[in-house]
Amino acid sequence: MALGVFLGLVLASLLLLSLWRQSSQRRQLPPGPTPLPVIGNILQVDLKNISKSLRELSKVYGPVFTLYLGRKPAVVLHGYEAVKEAMIDHGEEFAGRGSFPVADKIGKGFGIVFSSGKIWKEMRRFSLMTLRNFGMGKRSIEDRVQEEAHCLVEELRKTNDSPCDPTFILGCGPCNVICSIVFQNRFDYKDKEFLNFMDILNENVEILSSPWMQICNNFPSIIDYLPGKHRNLLKNFTFLKHYFLAKVKEHQESLDVNNPRDFIDCFLIKMEQEKNNPKTQFICENLVFSASDLFAAGTETTSTTLRYSLLLLLKHPEVTAKVQEEIDRVIGRNRSPCMQDRSHMPYTDAVLHEIQRYIDLLPTSLPHAVTCDIKFRNYLIPKGTTVIASLTSVLHDDKEFPNPEKFDPSHFLDENGKFKKSDYFFPFSTGKRICAGEGLARMELFLFLTTILQNFNLKSPVDPKDLDITPVANGFVSVPPKFEICFTPI
């Protein structure tokens, strides 16, 4: 009996101590809903639609507020002004990477996407320089995308105008572009190794976008002890790590320092140059995870956007017809689209921007963290605090984009039908940690979609009015619902 009372007092004391610490910490942070012990505000957040929950909370607590997803606080930025002020005006201070426990367990802070500090700066700078200046060998990246667009069209012809789920085929194109950049070679769409690789990438995005993954990231202690889909994710990450290690070994055996073939060769040459530098970041772990990050960021995001694009074009055949008319007028049927065409195709450009705005691919981007103690809007945010930027609140701002829930290319057209830029266009995030592959992604979206529409009419097996365009998950990535499409050769 006495032991039970003693344990009860100890637990009560620990709970009170936790509440006192939490209360003391909250006094300095922006306002927010009162968190419960241990679980924080998790019950006040719809894990299937986090953006909606953030929007409702911002109406009560303003554009900068604090949310406890578990025991640790996260500062939420809601609306263009708050996101811009933090990510652009104070870009350096908000350039850290917030905790992402499932990925951290495998990557341990290496690579580009989930790293911070010196590792992130070095890997990002090297990757950007390699993509921009090296040109990936004798052919430009644009040449590679055009070649893959042609291969994609030939694969679509094999569907023989029959209804098909485009998920796999649309994933192959962007994945092969990255393969040619990182590995030098592309794969045939029927290659078993390639098929396995694609399946793993698809499964990873589905798991990362699930409500269960939000729970795992906010309560990381369960990762090691409970079963669930996160186990598959960890297994997939481990497989990809070994896959890239094998590719690195192959490259080491055939490396010619005077004739680098791809990203891996360039990194290996840099490793050799810095082998006597004890503080170098150019080590095998960073090579493996940087290559893996290029795949993860450059394949699924682009293929998901392409898939969502076709669904929206099926839903809005009048938009598709206008794009095809512009393709006929500017490009014609006898040559492949090129990036120079884009500046002469304002309507197509507006449609591509509106697709990215409307689908809101990464609703809250990846978590950021402040790199030092910072006073922001009269609040003190301690170093290391997680920061969540609501990209949805910017892309769906009703002052900048009237009727933001409606798909409308005129959001990016002026009264004369010319393309109109918007400072609110943040699909790739913004600031210091804006997506490193933005240029490649924009190129792929334009060249793949215009090449498809140059060669095919799109038909839906069901009435376009009955097509559901609501994402089936948007915890991490906005995933479109399954649909079928017929590619009818022109």
C-alpha positions as CSV (number, residue, x, y, z in Angstrom):
1,M,0.0,0.0,0.0
2,A,2.8,2.4,1.0
3,L,4.7,1.5,-2.1
4,G,1.7,2.3,-4.3
5,V,1.2,5.7,-2.6
6,F,4.9,6.5,-3.0
7,L,4.8,5.6,-6.8
8,G,1.7,7.7,-7.2
9,L,3.4,10.7,-5.6
10,V,6.5,10.2,-7.8
11,L,4.3,10.0,-11.0
12,A,2.3,13.1,-9.9
13,S,5.5,15.0,-9.2
14,L,7.0,14.1,-12.6
15,L,3.8,15.2,-14.3
16,L,3.7,18.5,-12.4
17,L,7.4,19.0,-13.3
18,S,6.7,18.3,-16.9
19,L,3.7,20.8,-16.9
20,W,5.8,23.4,-15.2
21,R,8.7,23.1,-17.7
22,Q,6.2,23.2,-20.6
23,S,4.4,26.3,-19.1
24,S,7.8,28.1,-18.6
25,Q,8.8,27.3,-22.2
26,R,5.4,28.4,-23.6
27,R,5.7,31.9,-22.1
28,Q,8.5,32.8,-24.5
29,L,7.0,31.2,-27.6
30,P,4.1,32.4,-29.8
31,P,0.6,31.7,-28.5
32,G,-1.2,28.5,-29.2
33,P,-3.6,25.9,-27.9
34,T,-2.9,24.5,-24.4
35,P,-1.1,21.2,-24.9
36,L,-1.9,18.0,-22.9
37,P,0.9,16.2,-21.1
38,V,2.9,13.8,-23.4
39,I,0.6,14.0,-26.4
40,G,0.5,17.8,-26.8
41,N,-2.1,19.1,-29.3
42,I,-2.2,16.0,-31.4
43,L,-5.9,15.5,-30.7
44,Q,-6.6,19.0,-32.2
45,V,-5.0,18.2,-35.5
46,D,-6.6,16.2,-38.3
47,L,-3.7,14.0,-39.4
48,K,-5.5,13.4,-42.7
49,N,-5.8,17.1,-43.5
50,I,-3.2,19.0,-41.5
51,S,-3.5,22.1,-43.6
52,K,-7.2,22.5,-42.6
53,S,-6.3,22.2,-38.9
54,L,-3.6,24.8,-39.2
55,R,-6.0,27.2,-41.0
56,E,-8.6,26.9,-38.2
57,L,-5.9,27.4,-35.5
58,S,-4.5,30.5,-37.3
59,K,-8.0,32.1,-37.1
60,V,-7.7,31.9,-33.3
61,Y,-4.0,32.4,-32.6
62,G,-2.8,34.5,-35.6
63,P,-0.3,33.8,-38.4
64,V,2.5,32.7,-36.0
65,F,1.5,30.2,-33.4
66,T,2.9,27.3,-31.4
67,L,1.7,23.7,-31.7
68,Y,2.8,20.8,-29.6
69,L,2.9,17.6,-31.7
70,G,4.0,15.4,-28.9
71,R,6.1,16.8,-26.1
72,K,8.1,19.3,-28.3
73,P,6.9,22.6,-29.6
74,A,6.7,23.6,-33.2
75,V,6.2,27.2,-34.4
76,V,3.7,27.3,-37.3
77,L,4.0,30.0,-40.0
78,H,0.6,30.7,-41.7
79,G,0.2,33.0,-44.6
80,Y,2.4,34.7,-47.1
81,E,3.7,37.5,-44.9
82,A,4.8,35.2,-42.1
83,V,6.4,32.6,-44.4
84,K,8.2,35.2,-46.4
85,E,9.5,37.1,-43.3
86,A,10.9,33.9,-41.8
87,M,12.1,31.9,-44.8
88,I,13.4,34.8,-47.0
89,D,14.0,37.9,-44.7
90,H,15.6,35.7,-42.0
91,G,16.6,32.8,-44.3
92,E,19.8,31.9,-42.5
93,E,18.2,31.6,-39.1
94,F,15.4,29.5,-40.4
95,A,17.5,27.2,-42.6
96,G,17.9,24.3,-40.2
97,R,16.2,21.0,-40.8
98,G,13.5,20.0,-38.3
99,S,13.4,16.6,-36.7
100,F,12.1,13.8,-39.0
101,P,12.8,10.8,-36.8
102,V,12.0,8.0,-39.3
103,A,14.4,9.4,-41.9
104,D,17.0,10.4,-39.3
105,K,17.1,6.8,-38.1
106,I,18.5,5.7,-41.4
107,G,20.2,8.8,-42.8
108,K,21.7,10.0,-39.5
109,G,21.8,13.6,-40.8
110,F,23.8,12.8,-44.0
111,G,22.9,13.9,-47.6
112,I,20.9,17.0,-48.7
113,V,17.3,16.7,-47.6
114,F,17.5,15.8,-43.9
115,S,20.9,17.4,-43.1
116,S,21.7,20.7,-41.4
117,G,24.6,23.0,-40.9
118,K,27.9,22.4,-42.7
119,I,26.9,19.1,-44.2
120,W,23.8,20.5,-45.7
121,K,25.6,23.6,-47.1
122,E,28.4,21.6,-48.6
123,M,26.1,18.9,-50.1
124,R,23.6,21.4,-51.5
125,R,26.3,23.6,-53.0
126,F,28.0,20.7,-54.7
127,S,24.8,19.2,-56.0
128,L,23.6,22.5,-57.5
129,M,27.0,23.2,-59.1
130,T,27.1,19.7,-60.5
131,L,23.6,19.8,-61.9
132,R,24.0,23.3,-63.3
133,N,27.6,23.4,-64.6
134,F,28.6,19.9,-65.4
135,G,25.7,19.4,-67.8
136,M,26.0,15.6,-67.1
137,G,28.4,14.8,-69.8
138,K,28.3,15.7,-73.4
139,R,24.5,16.0,-73.5
140,S,22.6,18.7,-71.7
141,I,20.0,17.8,-69.1
142,E,17.3,19.1,-71.5
143,D,18.5,16.6,-74.1
144,R,18.1,13.8,-71.6
145,V,14.6,15.0,-70.7
146,Q,13.6,15.3,-74.3
147,E,14.9,11.7,-75.0
148,E,12.9,10.4,-72.1
149,A,9.8,12.2,-73.1
150,H,10.1,10.4,-76.5
151,C,10.5,7.1,-74.7
152,L,7.5,7.8,-72.6
153,V,5.3,8.6,-75.6
154,E,6.4,5.3,-77.2
155,E,5.4,3.4,-74.1
156,L,2.0,5.2,-74.0
157,R,1.4,4.1,-77.6
158,K,1.6,0.5,-76.4
159,T,-1.6,1.1,-74.3
160,N,-3.5,1.0,-77.6
161,D,-6.0,3.7,-76.6
162,S,-7.2,1.3,-73.8
163,P,-8.0,2.5,-70.3
164,C,-4.9,2.4,-68.1
165,D,-3.7,3.5,-64.7
166,P,-0.8,5.9,-65.6
167,T,0.9,5.8,-62.2
168,F,3.7,3.4,-63.2
169,I,4.5,4.8,-66.6
170,L,4.5,8.4,-65.4
171,G,6.9,7.4,-62.6
172,C,9.3,5.8,-65.1
173,G,10.1,9.0,-67.0
174,P,11.3,11.2,-64.1
175,C,13.1,8.2,-62.5
176,N,15.0,7.6,-65.7
177,V,16.0,11.2,-66.0
178,I,17.5,11.0,-62.5
179,C,19.1,7.6,-63.4
180,S,20.9,9.2,-66.3
181,I,22.1,12.0,-64.2
182,V,23.3,9.9,-61.2
183,F,24.2,6.6,-62.8
184,Q,24.7,7.7,-66.4
185,N,22.4,5.0,-67.9
186,R,18.6,4.7,-68.1
187,F,16.5,1.6,-67.8
188,D,14.1,-0.1,-70.0
189,Y,10.5,0.2,-68.6
190,K,10.3,-3.6,-68.3
191,D,13.6,-4.0,-66.5
192,K,13.0,-6.0,-63.3
193,E,15.6,-4.0,-61.3
194,F,13.9,-0.8,-62.4
195,L,10.4,-2.2,-61.6
196,N,11.5,-3.1,-58.1
197,F,13.1,0.3,-57.6
198,M,9.9,2.1,-58.8
199,D,7.7,0.0,-56.4
200,I,9.9,0.9,-53.5
201,L,9.7,4.7,-54.3
202,N,5.9,4.5,-54.7
203,E,5.5,2.7,-51.4
204,N,7.7,5.1,-49.6
205,V,5.6,8.2,-50.6
206,E,2.4,6.4,-49.7
207,I,3.7,5.6,-46.2
208,L,5.2,9.0,-45.7
209,S,1.9,10.6,-46.5
210,S,-0.1,8.4,-44.1
211,P,-1.5,9.6,-40.8
212,W,0.4,6.8,-39.1
213,M,3.7,8.3,-40.2
214,Q,2.8,11.7,-38.6
215,I,2.3,9.8,-35.4
216,C,5.6,8.1,-35.7
217,N,7.5,11.3,-36.3
218,N,5.8,13.0,-33.4
219,F,6.2,10.1,-31.0
220,P,9.6,8.6,-32.2
221,S,9.9,6.2,-29.3
222,I,7.3,3.9,-30.9
223,I,9.4,3.5,-34.0
224,D,11.5,0.8,-32.3
225,Y,8.8,-0.9,-30.4
226,L,5.5,-1.0,-32.3
227,P,4.7,-2.8,-35.6
228,G,3.3,-0.7,-38.5
229,K,4.0,0.6,-42.0
230,H,7.1,2.5,-40.7
231,R,8.8,-0.9,-40.6
232,N,8.4,-1.2,-44.3
233,L,9.8,2.3,-44.8
234,L,12.9,1.5,-42.7
235,K,13.3,-1.8,-44.7
236,N,13.0,0.2,-48.0
237,F,15.5,2.8,-46.9
238,T,18.0,0.1,-46.0
239,F,17.5,-1.6,-49.4
240,L,18.1,1.8,-51.2
241,K,21.2,2.4,-49.1
242,H,22.7,-0.9,-50.1
243,Y,21.6,-0.3,-53.7
244,F,23.5,3.0,-53.9
245,L,26.5,1.5,-52.2
246,A,26.7,-1.1,-54.9
247,K,26.5,1.6,-57.6
248,V,29.3,3.5,-55.9
249,K,31.5,0.5,-55.8
250,E,30.9,-0.1,-59.6
251,H,31.9,3.5,-60.3
252,Q,35.0,3.3,-58.2
253,E,36.2,0.3,-60.3
254,S,35.7,2.1,-63.6
255,L,36.4,5.8,-62.7
256,D,38.3,8.0,-65.1
257,V,39.1,11.3,-63.3
258,N,39.5,13.0,-66.6
259,N,36.2,12.0,-68.0
260,P,33.5,12.0,-65.3
261,R,30.3,10.4,-66.5
262,D,27.7,11.4,-63.9
263,F,27.0,12.7,-60.4
264,I,28.6,9.7,-58.6
265,D,31.9,10.1,-60.6
266,C,32.0,13.9,-59.8
267,F,31.5,13.1,-56.1
268,L,34.2,10.4,-56.1
269,I,36.7,12.8,-57.7
270,K,35.8,15.4,-55.1
271,M,36.4,12.8,-52.4
272,E,39.8,12.0,-53.8
273,Q,40.7,15.7,-53.9
274,E,39.7,16.2,-50.2
275,K,41.1,12.9,-48.8
276,N,43.7,14.6,-46.7
277,N,41.2,17.1,-45.2
278,P,40.1,15.7,-41.8
279,K,37.0,17.9,-41.7
280,T,35.8,17.1,-45.2
281,Q,32.1,16.4,-45.7
282,F,32.9,14.5,-48.9
283,I,32.7,11.0,-47.5
284,C,31.0,7.8,-48.7
285,E,27.9,8.3,-46.4
286,N,27.2,11.7,-47.9
287,L,27.6,10.4,-51.4
288,V,25.1,7.5,-50.8
289,F,22.5,9.7,-49.1
290,S,22.9,12.6,-51.5
291,A,22.4,10.3,-54.5
292,S,19.4,8.8,-52.7
293,D,18.0,12.2,-52.0
294,L,18.2,13.2,-55.6
295,F,16.1,10.1,-56.5
296,A,13.6,10.6,-53.7
297,A,13.1,14.4,-54.4
298,G,13.4,14.1,-58.2
299,T,11.3,11.1,-59.0
300,E,8.1,10.9,-56.8
301,T,7.4,14.6,-56.6
302,T,7.6,15.0,-60.3
303,S,5.7,11.8,-61.2
304,T,3.0,12.6,-58.7
305,T,2.6,16.1,-60.2
306,L,2.4,14.6,-63.7
307,R,-0.2,12.2,-62.6
308,Y,-2.3,14.9,-60.9
309,S,-1.8,17.1,-64.0
310,L,-3.4,14.4,-66.3
311,L,-6.3,14.0,-63.8
312,L,-7.0,17.8,-63.9
313,L,-6.7,17.9,-67.6
314,L,-9.3,15.1,-67.9
315,K,-11.5,16.9,-65.5
316,H,-11.2,20.1,-67.5
317,P,-11.2,19.2,-71.2
318,E,-11.7,22.8,-72.3
319,V,-8.3,23.6,-70.7
320,T,-6.7,20.7,-72.4
321,A,-8.0,21.9,-75.8
322,K,-6.5,25.4,-75.3
323,V,-3.1,23.9,-74.4
324,Q,-3.2,21.7,-77.5
325,E,-4.1,24.6,-79.7
326,E,-1.1,26.5,-78.4
327,I,1.1,23.5,-78.9
328,D,-0.1,23.3,-82.6
329,R,0.5,27.0,-83.1
330,V,3.9,27.4,-81.5
331,I,5.6,23.9,-81.8
332,G,3.6,22.1,-84.5
333,R,3.8,18.3,-85.0
334,N,7.1,17.9,-86.6
335,R,9.6,18.6,-83.8
336,S,10.0,18.0,-80.1
337,P,9.1,20.7,-77.6
338,C,12.0,22.5,-76.1
339,M,12.4,24.9,-73.2
340,Q,12.6,28.0,-75.5
341,D,9.0,27.3,-76.5
342,R,7.8,28.0,-73.0
343,S,8.2,31.8,-73.2
344,H,6.0,31.8,-76.3
345,M,3.2,29.7,-74.7
346,P,1.6,31.9,-72.0
347,Y,-1.5,29.8,-71.6
348,T,0.4,26.5,-71.2
349,D,2.8,28.2,-68.7
350,A,-0.2,29.5,-66.7
351,V,-1.8,26.0,-66.7
352,L,1.4,24.4,-65.4
353,H,1.6,27.0,-62.6
354,E,-2.0,26.6,-61.8
355,I,-1.6,22.8,-61.6
356,Q,1.2,23.2,-59.1
357,R,-0.7,25.8,-57.1
358,Y,-3.9,23.9,-57.0
359,I,-2.6,20.4,-56.1
360,D,-0.4,21.9,-53.3
361,L,2.0,19.0,-53.5
362,L,3.8,19.5,-50.2
363,P,1.3,21.2,-47.9
364,T,3.7,21.9,-45.1
365,S,7.0,21.3,-46.9
366,L,9.5,19.5,-44.7
367,P,10.0,20.8,-41.2
368,H,12.6,23.6,-40.7
369,A,14.4,24.5,-37.5
370,V,15.9,27.7,-36.3
371,T,19.7,27.6,-36.3
372,C,20.1,30.0,-33.3
373,D,18.0,31.8,-30.7
374,I,16.0,34.3,-32.6
375,K,13.5,37.1,-31.7
376,F,10.8,36.9,-34.3
377,R,7.7,39.1,-34.1
378,N,8.5,39.8,-30.4
379,Y,8.7,36.2,-29.5
380,L,11.8,34.3,-28.5
381,I,12.3,31.1,-30.5
382,P,15.1,28.9,-29.0
383,K,17.7,27.3,-31.2
384,G,16.6,24.0,-32.6
385,T,12.9,24.7,-32.4
386,T,11.0,23.0,-35.2
387,V,9.3,25.4,-37.6
388,I,6.3,24.4,-39.9
389,A,5.6,26.6,-42.9
390,S,2.1,26.2,-44.3
391,L,2.7,26.3,-48.1
392,T,-1.1,25.7,-48.5
393,S,-1.8,29.1,-46.8
394,V,0.3,30.8,-49.4
395,L,-0.7,28.9,-52.5
396,H,-4.4,29.1,-51.6
397,D,-4.4,32.7,-50.4
398,D,-7.8,34.1,-51.5
399,K,-6.5,37.7,-51.9
400,E,-3.8,36.7,-54.4
401,F,-5.8,33.8,-56.0
402,P,-9.6,34.5,-56.1
403,N,-11.6,31.3,-55.5
404,P,-8.4,29.4,-54.6
405,E,-10.2,26.1,-54.3
406,K,-11.1,26.3,-58.0
407,F,-8.8,25.1,-60.7
408,D,-8.4,28.3,-62.9
409,P,-5.4,29.0,-65.1
410,S,-6.4,32.7,-65.2
411,H,-4.8,33.0,-61.8
412,F,-1.6,33.3,-63.8
413,L,-2.8,35.4,-66.8
414,D,-3.3,39.2,-67.1
415,E,-6.2,40.9,-68.9
416,N,-4.3,40.6,-72.2
417,G,-3.8,36.8,-71.9
418,K,-0.1,37.2,-71.1
419,F,1.6,35.1,-68.3
420,K,1.5,36.8,-64.9
421,K,4.0,35.9,-62.2
422,S,3.0,35.7,-58.6
423,D,5.2,36.2,-55.5
424,Y,2.9,33.7,-53.8
425,F,4.0,30.8,-56.0
426,F,5.8,28.6,-53.5
427,P,5.3,25.0,-54.6
428,F,9.0,24.3,-54.2
429,S,9.1,26.0,-50.8
430,T,11.2,29.2,-50.5
431,G,14.3,30.7,-48.9
432,K,17.6,28.9,-48.3
433,R,16.0,25.5,-48.4
434,I,14.0,25.8,-51.6
435,C,14.1,22.6,-53.5
436,A,17.5,22.1,-55.1
437,G,15.9,20.4,-58.1
438,E,13.4,23.1,-58.9
439,G,14.9,23.9,-62.3
440,L,14.9,20.2,-63.4
441,A,11.3,19.7,-62.1
442,R,10.0,22.7,-64.0
443,M,11.8,21.5,-67.2
444,E,10.4,18.0,-66.8
445,L,6.8,19.1,-66.2
446,F,6.8,21.3,-69.3
447,L,8.6,18.9,-71.7
448,F,6.7,15.7,-70.5
449,L,3.3,17.3,-70.6
450,T,3.6,19.2,-73.9
451,T,5.1,16.1,-75.6
452,I,2.2,13.9,-74.3
453,L,-0.4,16.5,-75.5
454,Q,1.4,16.9,-78.8
455,N,0.9,13.2,-79.5
456,F,-2.3,12.2,-77.7
457,N,-5.8,13.3,-77.0
458,L,-6.8,12.4,-73.4
459,K,-10.0,10.5,-72.8
460,S,-11.6,9.5,-69.5
461,P,-13.5,6.2,-69.3
462,V,-16.0,7.9,-67.0
463,D,-17.8,11.3,-67.4
464,P,-15.3,14.1,-66.5
465,K,-18.0,15.5,-64.1
466,D,-17.7,12.3,-62.1
467,L,-14.0,12.4,-61.7
468,D,-12.9,12.9,-58.1
469,I,-9.8,15.2,-57.8
470,T,-9.6,15.2,-54.0
471,P,-6.3,14.0,-52.7
472,V,-6.5,10.6,-50.9
473,A,-3.6,11.6,-48.6
474,N,-1.8,14.9,-47.9
475,G,0.1,14.3,-44.7
476,F,3.5,14.7,-46.5
477,V,2.6,14.7,-50.2
478,S,-0.8,15.4,-51.8
479,V,-1.5,12.0,-53.5
480,P,-4.2,12.0,-56.2
481,P,-6.8,9.3,-56.2
482,K,-6.5,6.4,-58.6
483,F,-8.0,6.9,-62.0
484,E,-7.8,5.5,-65.5
485,I,-7.1,7.3,-68.8
486,C,-7.1,6.5,-72.5
487,F,-4.2,7.9,-74.6
488,T,-5.6,8.3,-78.1
489,P,-2.9,8.9,-80.8
490,I,-3.4,12.2,-82.7
